[in-house]
């Protein structure tokens, strides 16, 4: 099973997270399938490769809680489910 989750990068006190598609059996810094974005929690910046994220979500990838919150804030689920007005 594939998950969309955060991969920690950067240095001490200046952490940056990559959003990656990765096998659930891999560890946090393990080999990822594809990098689909990054999230800087200090500067509150986000970059997403939306077509790649939509591809993995359509294939059944499950986002973790934090990644799901990031995707909701950007509005990726509106592109995936355009007919639904409210998602849980």
Secondary structure, DSSP 8 states (H G I E B T S, - for coil): -EEEEEEEEEETTEEEEEEEEEETTS-TTS--SEEEEEEETTTTEEEE-HHHHHHHHHTT-EE-HHHHHHHHHHTHHHHHSTT-S---
